[in-house]
Amino acid sequence: MDNKQGVQDITAPVVVMVMVMPKDGATGIGLATPVVLMTFSIPLDFKTVNSANFQLHTNGMMISLSVTLSSDKRTVTLIASLAASSIVTAVATSRVKDLLENFLVDFNSTFSTASISDPD
């Protein structure tokens, strides 16, 4: 698709790695903060931001979650109840696209949760 200058934009959106929380490989993540944030290099098409294209897997099983997109369309928040002592993988599929219809390359990031819930 062409941008405002009439030049075809073929640059796919990418996850800005620094802004994935928890970070890939993190351990002992508390259960009281079960939020995964992914910040993208460019705004996303809101129609592709959903639980089919953004997923959380706990010990290999997909879990139920809520997916939200920030007002600037660059930050996706995944909210779910996480189990203790689990390996969690956050996934963004290649069905996610930006406003110029460039598709994301499949992305995933894995972390582990703490063995017991954090005290309130």
Phi and psi restraints in degrees (range 20) as a CNS / XPLOR table:
assign (resid 1 and name C) (resid 2 and name N)
       (resid 2 and name CA) (resid 2 and name C) 1.0 -86.7 20.0 2
assign (resid 2 and name N) (resid 2 and name CA)
       (resid 2 and name C) (resid 3 and name N) 1.0 145.6 20.0 2
assign (resid 2 and name C) (resid 3 and name N)
       (resid 3 and name CA) (resid 3 and name C) 1.0 -89.5 20.0 2
assign (resid 3 and name N) (resid 3 and name CA)
       (resid 3 and name C) (resid 4 and name N) 1.0 -170.5 20.0 2
assign (resid 3 and name C) (resid 4 and name N)
       (resid 4 and name CA) (resid 4 and name C) 1.0 -63.8 20.0 2
assign (resid 4 and name N) (resid 4 and name CA)
       (resid 4 and name C) (resid 5 and name N) 1.0 -23.8 20.0 2
assign (resid 4 and name C) (resid 5 and name N)
       (resid 5 and name CA) (resid 5 and name C) 1.0 -89.9 20.0 2
assign (resid 5 and name N) (resid 5 and name CA)
       (resid 5 and name C) (resid 6 and name N) 1.0 3.5 20.0 2
assign (resid 5 and name C) (resid 6 and name N)
       (resid 6 and name CA) (resid 6 and name C) 1.0 79.9 20.0 2
assign (resid 6 and name N) (resid 6 and name CA)
       (resid 6 and name C) (resid 7 and name N) 1.0 11.2 20.0 2
assign (resid 6 and name C) (resid 7 and name N)
       (resid 7 and name CA) (resid 7 and name C) 1.0 -99.6 20.0 2
assign (resid 7 and name N) (resid 7 and name CA)
       (resid 7 and name C) (resid 8 and name N) 1.0 133.5 20.0 2
assign (resid 7 and name C) (resid 8 and name N)
       (resid 8 and name CA) (resid 8 and name C) 1.0 -70.1 20.0 2
assign (resid 8 and name N) (resid 8 and name CA)
       (resid 8 and name C) (resid 9 and name N) 1.0 128.1 20.0 2
assign (resid 8 and name C) (resid 9 and name N)
       (resid 9 and name CA) (resid 9 and name C) 1.0 -99.9 20.0 2
assign (resid 9 and name N) (resid 9 and name CA)
       (resid 9 and name C) (resid 10 and name N) 1.0 116.0 20.0 2
assign (resid 9 and name C) (resid 10 and name N)
       (resid 10 and name CA) (resid 10 and name C) 1.0 -116.2 20.0 2
assign (resid 10 and name N) (resid 10 and name CA)
       (resid 10 and name C) (resid 11 and name N) 1.0 16.6 20.0 2
assign (resid 10 and name C) (resid 11 and name N)
       (resid 11 and name CA) (resid 11 and name C) 1.0 -82.3 20.0 2
assign (resid 11 and name N) (resid 11 and name CA)
       (resid 11 and name C) (resid 12 and name N) 1.0 116.7 20.0 2
assign (resid 11 and name C) (resid 12 and name N)
       (resid 12 and name CA) (resid 12 and name C) 1.0 -73.9 20.0 2
assign (resid 12 and name N) (resid 12 and name CA)
       (resid 12 and name C) (resid 13 and name N) 1.0 149.4 20.0 2
assign (resid 12 and name C) (resid 13 and name N)
       (resid 13 and name CA) (resid 13 and name C) 1.0 -67.9 20.0 2
assign (resid 13 and name N) (resid 13 and name CA)
       (resid 13 and name C) (resid 14 and name N) 1.0 148.2 20.0 2
assign (resid 13 and name C) (resid 14 and name N)
       (resid 14 and name CA) (resid 14 and name C) 1.0 -131.7 20.0 2
assign (resid 14 and name N) (resid 14 and name CA)
       (resid 14 and name C) (resid 15 and name N) 1.0 151.8 20.0 2
assign (resid 14 and name C) (resid 15 and name N)
       (resid 15 and name CA) (resid 15 and name C) 1.0 -74.5 20.0 2
assign (resid 15 and name N) (resid 15 and name CA)
       (resid 15 and name C) (resid 16 and name N) 1.0 129.5 20.0 2
assign (resid 15 and name C) (resid 16 and name N)
       (resid 16 and name CA) (resid 16 and name C) 1.0 -80.5 20.0 2
assign (resid 16 and name N) (resid 16 and name CA)
       (resid 16 and name C) (resid 17 and name N) 1.0 104.1 20.0 2
assign (resid 16 and name C) (resid 17 and name N)
       (resid 17 and name CA) (resid 17 and name C) 1.0 -53.8 20.0 2
assign (resid 17 and name N) (resid 17 and name CA)
       (resid 17 and name C) (resid 18 and name N) 1.0 -36.2 20.0 2
assign (resid 17 and name C) (resid 18 and name N)
       (resid 18 and name CA) (resid 18 and name C) 1.0 -61.0 20.0 2
assign (resid 18 and name N) (resid 18 and name CA)
       (resid 18 and name C) (resid 19 and name N) 1.0 -26.6 20.0 2
assign (resid 18 and name C) (resid 19 and name N)
       (resid 19 and name CA) (resid 19 and name C) 1.0 -99.3 20.0 2
assign (resid 19 and name N) (resid 19 and name CA)
       (resid 19 and name C) (resid 20 and name N) 1.0 13.6 20.0 2
assign (resid 19 and name C) (resid 20 and name N)
       (resid 20 and name CA) (resid 20 and name C) 1.0 -86.8 20.0 2
assign (resid 20 and name N) (resid 20 and name CA)
       (resid 20 and name C) (resid 21 and name N) 1.0 120.6 20.0 2
assign (resid 20 and name C) (resid 21 and name N)
       (resid 21 and name CA) (resid 21 and name C) 1.0 -127.3 20.0 2
assign (resid 21 and name N) (resid 21 and name CA)
       (resid 21 and name C) (resid 22 and name N) 1.0 129.9 20.0 2
assign (resid 21 and name C) (resid 22 and name N)
       (resid 22 and name CA) (resid 22 and name C) 1.0 -66.0 20.0 2
assign (resid 22 and name N) (resid 22 and name CA)
       (resid 22 and name C) (resid 23 and name N) 1.0 156.0 20.0 2
assign (resid 22 and name C) (resid 23 and name N)
       (resid 23 and name CA) (resid 23 and name C) 1.0 -68.2 20.0 2
assign (resid 23 and name N) (resid 23 and name CA)
       (resid 23 and name C) (resid 24 and name N) 1.0 152.1 20.0 2
assign (resid 23 and name C) (resid 24 and name N)
       (resid 24 and name CA) (resid 24 and name C) 1.0 -55.0 20.0 2
assign (resid 24 and name N) (resid 24 and name CA)
       (resid 24 and name C) (resid 25 and name N) 1.0 128.7 20.0 2
assign (resid 24 and name C) (resid 25 and name N)
       (resid 25 and name CA) (resid 25 and name C) 1.0 88.4 20.0 2
assign (resid 25 and name N) (resid 25 and name CA)
       (resid 25 and name C) (resid 26 and name N) 1.0 -4.5 20.0 2
assign (resid 25 and name C) (resid 26 and name N)
       (resid 26 and name CA) (resid 26 and name C) 1.0 -63.0 20.0 2
assign (resid 26 and name N) (resid 26 and name CA)
       (resid 26 and name C) (resid 27 and name N) 1.0 148.8 20.0 2
assign (resid 26 and name C) (resid 27 and name N)
       (resid 27 and name CA) (resid 27 and name C) 1.0 -126.7 20.0 2
assign (resid 27 and name N) (resid 27 and name CA)
       (resid 27 and name C) (resid 28 and name N) 1.0 159.4 20.0 2
assign (resid 27 and name C) (resid 28 and name N)
       (resid 28 and name CA) (resid 28 and name C) 1.0 67.0 20.0 2
assign (resid 28 and name N) (resid 28 and name CA)
       (resid 28 and name C) (resid 29 and name N) 1.0 29.4 20.0 2
assign (resid 28 and name C) (resid 29 and name N)
       (resid 29 and name CA) (resid 29 and name C) 1.0 -68.9 20.0 2
assign (resid 29 and name N) (resid 29 and name CA)
       (resid 29 and name C) (resid 30 and name N) 1.0 128.3 20.0 2
assign (resid 29 and name C) (resid 30 and name N)
       (resid 30 and name CA) (resid 30 and name C) 1.0 -66.5 20.0 2
assign (resid 30 and name N) (resid 30 and name CA)
       (resid 30 and name C) (resid 31 and name N) 1.0 148.5 20.0 2
assign (resid 30 and name C) (resid 31 and name N)
       (resid 31 and name CA) (resid 31 and name C) 1.0 -79.0 20.0 2
assign (resid 31 and name N) (resid 31 and name CA)
       (resid 31 and name C) (resid 32 and name N) 1.0 -15.3 20.0 2
assign (resid 31 and name C) (resid 32 and name N)
       (resid 32 and name CA) (resid 32 and name C) 1.0 -77.0 20.0 2
assign (resid 32 and name N) (resid 32 and name CA)
       (resid 32 and name C) (resid 33 and name N) 1.0 -9.9 20.0 2
assign (resid 32 and name C) (resid 33 and name N)
       (resid 33 and name CA) (resid 33 and name C) 1.0 -126.6 20.0 2
assign (resid 33 and name N) (resid 33 and name CA)
       (resid 33 and name C) (resid 34 and name N) 1.0 64.6 20.0 2
assign (resid 33 and name C) (resid 34 and name N)
       (resid 34 and name CA) (resid 34 and name C) 1.0 -83.4 20.0 2
assign (resid 34 and name N) (resid 34 and name CA)
       (resid 34 and name C) (resid 35 and name N) 1.0 59.0 20.0 2
assign (resid 34 and name C) (resid 35 and name N)
       (resid 35 and name CA) (resid 35 and name C) 1.0 -124.0 20.0 2
assign (resid 35 and name N) (resid 35 and name CA)
       (resid 35 and name C) (resid 36 and name N) 1.0 134.0 20.0 2
assign (resid 35 and name C) (resid 36 and name N)
       (resid 36 and name CA) (resid 36 and name C) 1.0 -116.6 20.0 2
assign (resid 36 and name N) (resid 36 and name CA)
       (resid 36 and name C) (resid 37 and name N) 1.0 125.3 20.0 2
assign (resid 36 and name C) (resid 37 and name N)
       (resid 37 and name CA) (resid 37 and name C) 1.0 -111.9 20.0 2
assign (resid 37 and name N) (resid 37 and name CA)
       (resid 37 and name C) (resid 38 and name N) 1.0 132.8 20.0 2
assign (resid 37 and name C) (resid 38 and name N)
       (resid 38 and name CA) (resid 38 and name C) 1.0 -123.0 20.0 2
assign (resid 38 and name N) (resid 38 and name CA)
       (resid 38 and name C) (resid 39 and name N) 1.0 121.8 20.0 2
assign (resid 38 and name C) (resid 39 and name N)
       (resid 39 and name CA) (resid 39 and name C) 1.0 -105.5 20.0 2
assign (resid 39 and name N) (resid 39 and name CA)
       (resid 39 and name C) (resid 40 and name N) 1.0 131.5 20.0 2
assign (resid 39 and name C) (resid 40 and name N)
       (resid 40 and name CA) (resid 40 and name C) 1.0 -104.1 20.0 2
assign (resid 40 and name N) (resid 40 and name CA)
       (resid 40 and name C) (resid 41 and name N) 1.0 157.3 20.0 2
assign (resid 40 and name C) (resid 41 and name N)
       (resid 41 and name CA) (resid 41 and name C) 1.0 -67.6 20.0 2
assign (resid 41 and name N) (resid 41 and name CA)
       (resid 41 and name C) (resid 42 and name N) 1.0 -28.9 20.0 2
assign (resid 41 and name C) (resid 42 and name N)
       (resid 42 and name CA) (resid 42 and name C) 1.0 -142.4 20.0 2
assign (resid 42 and name N) (resid 42 and name CA)
       (resid 42 and name C) (resid 43 and name N) 1.0 161.1 20.0 2
assign (resid 42 and name C) (resid 43 and name N)
       (resid 43 and name CA) (resid 43 and name C) 1.0 -61.1 20.0 2
assign (resid 43 and name N) (resid 43 and name CA)
       (resid 43 and name C) (resid 44 and name N) 1.0 144.6 20.0 2
assign (resid 43 and name C) (resid 44 and name N)
       (resid 44 and name CA) (resid 44 and name C) 1.0 -98.7 20.0 2
assign (resid 44 and name N) (resid 44 and name CA)
       (resid 44 and name C) (resid 45 and name N) 1.0 156.8 20.0 2
assign (resid 44 and name C) (resid 45 and name N)
       (resid 45 and name CA) (resid 45 and name C) 1.0 -75.2 20.0 2
assign (resid 45 and name N) (resid 45 and name CA)
       (resid 45 and name C) (resid 46 and name N) 1.0 114.6 20.0 2
assign (resid 45 and name C) (resid 46 and name N)
       (resid 46 and name CA) (resid 46 and name C) 1.0 -58.8 20.0 2
assign (resid 46 and name N) (resid 46 and name CA)
       (resid 46 and name C) (resid 47 and name N) 1.0 -25.4 20.0 2
assign (resid 46 and name C) (resid 47 and name N)
       (resid 47 and name CA) (resid 47 and name C) 1.0 -68.5 20.0 2
assign (resid 47 and name N) (resid 47 and name CA)
       (resid 47 and name C) (resid 48 and name N) 1.0 -17.5 20.0 2
assign (resid 47 and name C) (resid 48 and name N)
       (resid 48 and name CA) (resid 48 and name C) 1.0 -101.1 20.0 2
assign (resid 48 and name N) (resid 48 and name CA)
       (resid 48 and name C) (resid 49 and name N) 1.0 2.5 20.0 2
assign (resid 48 and name C) (resid 49 and name N)
       (resid 49 and name CA) (resid 49 and name C) 1.0 -96.8 20.0 2
assign (resid 49 and name N) (resid 49 and name CA)
       (resid 49 and name C) (resid 50 and name N) 1.0 97.0 20.0 2
assign (resid 49 and name C) (resid 50 and name N)
       (resid 50 and name CA) (resid 50 and name C) 1.0 -156.0 20.0 2
assign (resid 50 and name N) (resid 50 and name CA)
       (resid 50 and name C) (resid 51 and name N) 1.0 175.4 20.0 2
assign (resid 50 and name C) (resid 51 and name N)
       (resid 51 and name CA) (resid 51 and name C) 1.0 -74.6 20.0 2
assign (resid 51 and name N) (resid 51 and name CA)
       (resid 51 and name C) (resid 52 and name N) 1.0 -7.8 20.0 2
assign (resid 51 and name C) (resid 52 and name N)
       (resid 52 and name CA) (resid 52 and name C) 1.0 -80.8 20.0 2
assign (resid 52 and name N) (resid 52 and name CA)
       (resid 52 and name C) (resid 53 and name N) 1.0 -32.9 20.0 2
assign (resid 52 and name C) (resid 53 and name N)
       (resid 53 and name CA) (resid 53 and name C) 1.0 -97.9 20.0 2
assign (resid 53 and name N) (resid 53 and name CA)
       (resid 53 and name C) (resid 54 and name N) 1.0 -20.6 20.0 2
assign (resid 53 and name C) (resid 54 and name N)
       (resid 54 and name CA) (resid 54 and name C) 1.0 -121.2 20.0 2
assign (resid 54 and name N) (resid 54 and name CA)
       (resid 54 and name C) (resid 55 and name N) 1.0 126.5 20.0 2
assign (resid 54 and name C) (resid 55 and name N)
       (resid 55 and name CA) (resid 55 and name C) 1.0 -138.4 20.0 2
assign (resid 55 and name N) (resid 55 and name CA)
       (resid 55 and name C) (resid 56 and name N) 1.0 157.6 20.0 2
assign (resid 55 and name C) (resid 56 and name N)
       (resid 56 and name CA) (resid 56 and name C) 1.0 -122.8 20.0 2
assign (resid 56 and name N) (resid 56 and name CA)
       (resid 56 and name C) (resid 57 and name N) 1.0 134.6 20.0 2
assign (resid 56 and name C) (resid 57 and name N)
       (resid 57 and name CA) (resid 57 and name C) 1.0 -120.1 20.0 2
assign (resid 57 and name N) (resid 57 and name CA)
       (resid 57 and name C) (resid 58 and name N) 1.0 130.5 20.0 2
assign (resid 57 and name C) (resid 58 and name N)
       (resid 58 and name CA) (resid 58 and name C) 1.0 -111.8 20.0 2
assign (resid 58 and name N) (resid 58 and name CA)
       (resid 58 and name C) (resid 59 and name N) 1.0 119.3 20.0 2
assign (resid 58 and name C) (resid 59 and name N)
       (resid 59 and name CA) (resid 59 and name C) 1.0 50.4 20.0 2
assign (resid 59 and name N) (resid 59 and name CA)
       (resid 59 and name C) (resid 60 and name N) 1.0 39.0 20.0 2
assign (resid 59 and name C) (resid 60 and name N)
       (resid 60 and name CA) (resid 60 and name C) 1.0 89.2 20.0 2
assign (resid 60 and name N) (resid 60 and name CA)
       (resid 60 and name C) (resid 61 and name N) 1.0 -7.0 20.0 2
assign (resid 60 and name C) (resid 61 and name N)
       (resid 61 and name CA) (resid 61 and name C) 1.0 -107.0 20.0 2
assign (resid 61 and name N) (resid 61 and name CA)
       (resid 61 and name C) (resid 62 and name N) 1.0 131.0 20.0 2
assign (resid 61 and name C) (resid 62 and name N)
       (resid 62 and name CA) (resid 62 and name C) 1.0 -66.4 20.0 2
assign (resid 62 and name N) (resid 62 and name CA)
       (resid 62 and name C) (resid 63 and name N) 1.0 136.6 20.0 2
assign (resid 62 and name C) (resid 63 and name N)
       (resid 63 and name CA) (resid 63 and name C) 1.0 -115.5 20.0 2
assign (resid 63 and name N) (resid 63 and name CA)
       (resid 63 and name C) (resid 64 and name N) 1.0 159.3 20.0 2
assign (resid 63 and name C) (resid 64 and name N)
       (resid 64 and name CA) (resid 64 and name C) 1.0 -70.2 20.0 2
assign (resid 64 and name N) (resid 64 and name CA)
       (resid 64 and name C) (resid 65 and name N) 1.0 140.8 20.0 2
assign (resid 64 and name C) (resid 65 and name N)
       (resid 65 and name CA) (resid 65 and name C) 1.0 -153.3 20.0 2
assign (resid 65 and name N) (resid 65 and name CA)
       (resid 65 and name C) (resid 66 and name N) 1.0 166.0 20.0 2
assign (resid 65 and name C) (resid 66 and name N)
       (resid 66 and name CA) (resid 66 and name C) 1.0 -107.1 20.0 2
assign (resid 66 and name N) (resid 66 and name CA)
       (resid 66 and name C) (resid 67 and name N) 1.0 142.2 20.0 2
assign (resid 66 and name C) (resid 67 and name N)
       (resid 67 and name CA) (resid 67 and name C) 1.0 -123.8 20.0 2
assign (resid 67 and name N) (resid 67 and name CA)
       (resid 67 and name C) (resid 68 and name N) 1.0 127.2 20.0 2
assign (resid 67 and name C) (resid 68 and name N)
       (resid 68 and name CA) (resid 68 and name C) 1.0 -127.9 20.0 2
assign (resid 68 and name N) (resid 68 and name CA)
       (resid 68 and name C) (resid 69 and name N) 1.0 155.8 20.0 2
assign (resid 68 and name C) (resid 69 and name N)
       (resid 69 and name CA) (resid 69 and name C) 1.0 -123.0 20.0 2
assign (resid 69 and name N) (resid 69 and name CA)
       (resid 69 and name C) (resid 70 and name N) 1.0 133.1 20.0 2
assign (resid 69 and name C) (resid 70 and name N)
       (resid 70 and name CA) (resid 70 and name C) 1.0 -66.4 20.0 2
assign (resid 70 and name N) (resid 70 and name CA)
       (resid 70 and name C) (resid 71 and name N) 1.0 164.7 20.0 2
assign (resid 70 and name C) (resid 71 and name N)
       (resid 71 and name CA) (resid 71 and name C) 1.0 -64.0 20.0 2
assign (resid 71 and name N) (resid 71 and name CA)
       (resid 71 and name C) (resid 72 and name N) 1.0 -27.9 20.0 2
assign (resid 71 and name C) (resid 72 and name N)
       (resid 72 and name CA) (resid 72 and name C) 1.0 -85.3 20.0 2
assign (resid 72 and name N) (resid 72 and name CA)
       (resid 72 and name C) (resid 73 and name N) 1.0 1.6 20.0 2
assign (resid 72 and name C) (resid 73 and name N)
       (resid 73 and name CA) (resid 73 and name C) 1.0 62.9 20.0 2
assign (resid 73 and name N) (resid 73 and name CA)
       (resid 73 and name C) (resid 74 and name N) 1.0 26.6 20.0 2
assign (resid 73 and name C) (resid 74 and name N)
       (resid 74 and name CA) (resid 74 and name C) 1.0 -116.7 20.0 2
assign (resid 74 and name N) (resid 74 and name CA)
       (resid 74 and name C) (resid 75 and name N) 1.0 -17.5 20.0 2
assign (resid 74 and name C) (resid 75 and name N)
       (resid 75 and name CA) (resid 75 and name C) 1.0 -117.6 20.0 2
assign (resid 75 and name N) (resid 75 and name CA)
       (resid 75 and name C) (resid 76 and name N) 1.0 124.2 20.0 2
assign (resid 75 and name C) (resid 76 and name N)
       (resid 76 and name CA) (resid 76 and name C) 1.0 -106.1 20.0 2
assign (resid 76 and name N) (resid 76 and name CA)
       (resid 76 and name C) (resid 77 and name N) 1.0 132.2 20.0 2
assign (resid 76 and name C) (resid 77 and name N)
       (resid 77 and name CA) (resid 77 and name C) 1.0 -114.6 20.0 2
assign (resid 77 and name N) (resid 77 and name CA)
       (resid 77 and name C) (resid 78 and name N) 1.0 128.3 20.0 2
assign (resid 77 and name C) (resid 78 and name N)
       (resid 78 and name CA) (resid 78 and name C) 1.0 -111.0 20.0 2
assign (resid 78 and name N) (resid 78 and name CA)
       (resid 78 and name C) (resid 79 and name N) 1.0 124.6 20.0 2
assign (resid 78 and name C) (resid 79 and name N)
       (resid 79 and name CA) (resid 79 and name C) 1.0 -122.4 20.0 2
assign (resid 79 and name N) (resid 79 and name CA)
       (resid 79 and name C) (resid 80 and name N) 1.0 126.6 20.0 2
assign (resid 79 and name C) (resid 80 and name N)
       (resid 80 and name CA) (resid 80 and name C) 1.0 -155.1 20.0 2
assign (resid 80 and name N) (resid 80 and name CA)
       (resid 80 and name C) (resid 81 and name N) 1.0 162.0 20.0 2
assign (resid 80 and name C) (resid 81 and name N)
       (resid 81 and name CA) (resid 81 and name C) 1.0 -84.8 20.0 2
assign (resid 81 and name N) (resid 81 and name CA)
       (resid 81 and name C) (resid 82 and name N) 1.0 122.3 20.0 2
assign (resid 81 and name C) (resid 82 and name N)
       (resid 82 and name CA) (resid 82 and name C) 1.0 -102.4 20.0 2
assign (resid 82 and name N) (resid 82 and name CA)
       (resid 82 and name C) (resid 83 and name N) 1.0 142.0 20.0 2
assign (resid 82 and name C) (resid 83 and name N)
       (resid 83 and name CA) (resid 83 and name C) 1.0 -84.8 20.0 2
assign (resid 83 and name N) (resid 83 and name CA)
       (resid 83 and name C) (resid 84 and name N) 1.0 151.5 20.0 2
assign (resid 83 and name C) (resid 84 and name N)
       (resid 84 and name CA) (resid 84 and name C) 1.0 -66.8 20.0 2
assign (resid 84 and name N) (resid 84 and name CA)
       (resid 84 and name C) (resid 85 and name N) 1.0 153.3 20.0 2
assign (resid 84 and name C) (resid 85 and name N)
       (resid 85 and name CA) (resid 85 and name C) 1.0 51.7 20.0 2
assign (resid 85 and name N) (resid 85 and name CA)
       (resid 85 and name C) (resid 86 and name N) 1.0 46.4 20.0 2
assign (resid 85 and name C) (resid 86 and name N)
       (resid 86 and name CA) (resid 86 and name C) 1.0 -120.9 20.0 2
assign (resid 86 and name N) (resid 86 and name CA)
       (resid 86 and name C) (resid 87 and name N) 1.0 151.5 20.0 2
assign (resid 86 and name C) (resid 87 and name N)
       (resid 87 and name CA) (resid 87 and name C) 1.0 -93.6 20.0 2
assign (resid 87 and name N) (resid 87 and name CA)
       (resid 87 and name C) (resid 88 and name N) 1.0 121.6 20.0 2
assign (resid 87 and name C) (resid 88 and name N)
       (resid 88 and name CA) (resid 88 and name C) 1.0 -115.0 20.0 2
assign (resid 88 and name N) (resid 88 and name CA)
       (resid 88 and name C) (resid 89 and name N) 1.0 131.5 20.0 2
assign (resid 88 and name C) (resid 89 and name N)
       (resid 89 and name CA) (resid 89 and name C) 1.0 -119.6 20.0 2
assign (resid 89 and name N) (resid 89 and name CA)
       (resid 89 and name C) (resid 90 and name N) 1.0 123.0 20.0 2
assign (resid 89 and name C) (resid 90 and name N)
       (resid 90 and name CA) (resid 90 and name C) 1.0 -92.4 20.0 2
assign (resid 90 and name N) (resid 90 and name CA)
       (resid 90 and name C) (resid 91 and name N) 1.0 132.6 20.0 2
assign (resid 90 and name C) (resid 91 and name N)
       (resid 91 and name CA) (resid 91 and name C) 1.0 -126.0 20.0 2
assign (resid 91 and name N) (resid 91 and name CA)
       (resid 91 and name C) (resid 92 and name N) 1.0 136.6 20.0 2
assign (resid 91 and name C) (resid 92 and name N)
       (resid 92 and name CA) (resid 92 and name C) 1.0 -124.4 20.0 2
assign (resid 92 and name N) (resid 92 and name CA)
       (resid 92 and name C) (resid 93 and name N) 1.0 121.7 20.0 2
assign (resid 92 and name C) (resid 93 and name N)
       (resid 93 and name CA) (resid 93 and name C) 1.0 -88.3 20.0 2
assign (resid 93 and name N) (resid 93 and name CA)
       (resid 93 and name C) (resid 94 and name N) 1.0 168.6 20.0 2
assign (resid 93 and name C) (resid 94 and name N)
       (resid 94 and name CA) (resid 94 and name C) 1.0 -73.7 20.0 2
assign (resid 94 and name N) (resid 94 and name CA)
       (resid 94 and name C) (resid 95 and name N) 1.0 3.3 20.0 2
assign (resid 94 and name C) (resid 95 and name N)
       (resid 95 and name CA) (resid 95 and name C) 1.0 -85.8 20.0 2
assign (resid 95 and name N) (resid 95 and name CA)
       (resid 95 and name C) (resid 96 and name N) 1.0 -7.1 20.0 2
assign (resid 95 and name C) (resid 96 and name N)
       (resid 96 and name CA) (resid 96 and name C) 1.0 -78.6 20.0 2
assign (resid 96 and name N) (resid 96 and name CA)
       (resid 96 and name C) (resid 97 and name N) 1.0 136.4 20.0 2
assign (resid 96 and name C) (resid 97 and name N)
       (resid 97 and name CA) (resid 97 and name C) 1.0 -136.4 20.0 2
assign (resid 97 and name N) (resid 97 and name CA)
       (resid 97 and name C) (resid 98 and name N) 1.0 162.7 20.0 2
assign (resid 97 and name C) (resid 98 and name N)
       (resid 98 and name CA) (resid 98 and name C) 1.0 -89.1 20.0 2
assign (resid 98 and name N) (resid 98 and name CA)
       (resid 98 and name C) (resid 99 and name N) 1.0 -176.6 20.0 2
assign (resid 98 and name C) (resid 99 and name N)
       (resid 99 and name CA) (resid 99 and name C) 1.0 -68.1 20.0 2
assign (resid 99 and name N) (resid 99 and name CA)
       (resid 99 and name C) (resid 100 and name N) 1.0 -17.6 20.0 2
assign (resid 99 and name C) (resid 100 and name N)
       (resid 100 and name CA) (resid 100 and name C) 1.0 -101.2 20.0 2
assign (resid 100 and name N) (resid 100 and name CA)
       (resid 100 and name C) (resid 101 and name N) 1.0 15.3 20.0 2
assign (resid 100 and name C) (resid 101 and name N)
       (resid 101 and name CA) (resid 101 and name C) 1.0 68.1 20.0 2
assign (resid 101 and name N) (resid 101 and name CA)
       (resid 101 and name C) (resid 102 and name N) 1.0 28.1 20.0 2
assign (resid 101 and name C) (resid 102 and name N)
       (resid 102 and name CA) (resid 102 and name C) 1.0 -89.1 20.0 2
assign (resid 102 and name N) (resid 102 and name CA)
       (resid 102 and name C) (resid 103 and name N) 1.0 134.0 20.0 2
assign (resid 102 and name C) (resid 103 and name N)
       (resid 103 and name CA) (resid 103 and name C) 1.0 -90.4 20.0 2
assign (resid 103 and name N) (resid 103 and name CA)
       (resid 103 and name C) (resid 104 and name N) 1.0 144.3 20.0 2
assign (resid 103 and name C) (resid 104 and name N)
       (resid 104 and name CA) (resid 104 and name C) 1.0 -69.4 20.0 2
assign (resid 104 and name N) (resid 104 and name CA)
       (resid 104 and name C) (resid 105 and name N) 1.0 147.3 20.0 2
assign (resid 104 and name C) (resid 105 and name N)
       (resid 105 and name CA) (resid 105 and name C) 1.0 -80.2 20.0 2
assign (resid 105 and name N) (resid 105 and name CA)
       (resid 105 and name C) (resid 106 and name N) 1.0 139.3 20.0 2
assign (resid 105 and name C) (resid 106 and name N)
       (resid 106 and name CA) (resid 106 and name C) 1.0 -46.1 20.0 2
assign (resid 106 and name N) (resid 106 and name CA)
       (resid 106 and name C) (resid 107 and name N) 1.0 137.8 20.0 2
assign (resid 106 and name C) (resid 107 and name N)
       (resid 107 and name CA) (resid 107 and name C) 1.0 -135.7 20.0 2
assign (resid 107 and name N) (resid 107 and name CA)
       (resid 107 and name C) (resid 108 and name N) 1.0 141.9 20.0 2
assign (resid 107 and name C) (resid 108 and name N)
       (resid 108 and name CA) (resid 108 and name C) 1.0 -148.5 20.0 2
assign (resid 108 and name N) (resid 108 and name CA)
       (resid 108 and name C) (resid 109 and name N) 1.0 154.0 20.0 2
assign (resid 108 and name C) (resid 109 and name N)
       (resid 109 and name CA) (resid 109 and name C) 1.0 -141.7 20.0 2
assign (resid 109 and name N) (resid 109 and name CA)
       (resid 109 and name C) (resid 110 and name N) 1.0 136.0 20.0 2
assign (resid 109 and name C) (resid 110 and name N)
       (resid 110 and name CA) (resid 110 and name C) 1.0 -120.8 20.0 2
assign (resid 110 and name N) (resid 110 and name CA)
       (resid 110 and name C) (resid 111 and name N) 1.0 141.1 20.0 2
assign (resid 110 and name C) (resid 111 and name N)
       (resid 111 and name CA) (resid 111 and name C) 1.0 -146.2 20.0 2
assign (resid 111 and name N) (resid 111 and name CA)
       (resid 111 and name C) (resid 112 and name N) 1.0 169.3 20.0 2
assign (resid 111 and name C) (resid 112 and name N)
       (resid 112 and name CA) (resid 112 and name C) 1.0 -121.5 20.0 2
assign (resid 112 and name N) (resid 112 and name CA)
       (resid 112 and name C) (resid 113 and name N) 1.0 149.4 20.0 2
assign (resid 112 and name C) (resid 113 and name N)
       (resid 113 and name CA) (resid 113 and name C) 1.0 -91.7 20.0 2
assign (resid 113 and name N) (resid 113 and name CA)
       (resid 113 and name C) (resid 114 and name N) 1.0 163.2 20.0 2
assign (resid 113 and name C) (resid 114 and name N)
       (resid 114 and name CA) (resid 114 and name C) 1.0 -66.7 20.0 2
assign (resid 114 and name N) (resid 114 and name CA)
       (resid 114 and name C) (resid 115 and name N) 1.0 161.2 20.0 2
assign (resid 114 and name C) (resid 115 and name N)
       (resid 115 and name CA) (resid 115 and name C) 1.0 -74.7 20.0 2
assign (resid 115 and name N) (resid 115 and name CA)
       (resid 115 and name C) (resid 116 and name N) 1.0 -25.8 20.0 2
assign (resid 115 and name C) (resid 116 and name N)
       (resid 116 and name CA) (resid 116 and name C) 1.0 -135.0 20.0 2
assign (resid 116 and name N) (resid 116 and name CA)
       (resid 116 and name C) (resid 117 and name N) 1.0 160.1 20.0 2
assign (resid 116 and name C) (resid 117 and name N)
       (resid 117 and name CA) (resid 117 and name C) 1.0 -69.9 20.0 2
assign (resid 117 and name N) (resid 117 and name CA)
       (resid 117 and name C) (resid 118 and name N) 1.0 149.8 20.0 2
assign (resid 117 and name C) (resid 118 and name N)
       (resid 118 and name CA) (resid 118 and name C) 1.0 -70.1 20.0 2
assign (resid 118 and name N) (resid 118 and name CA)
       (resid 118 and name C) (resid 119 and name N) 1.0 141.1 20.0 2
assign (resid 118 and name C) (resid 119 and name N)
       (resid 119 and name CA) (resid 119 and name C) 1.0 -66.3 20.0 2
assign (resid 119 and name N) (resid 119 and name CA)
       (resid 119 and name C) (resid 120 and name N) 1.0 145.1 20.0 2
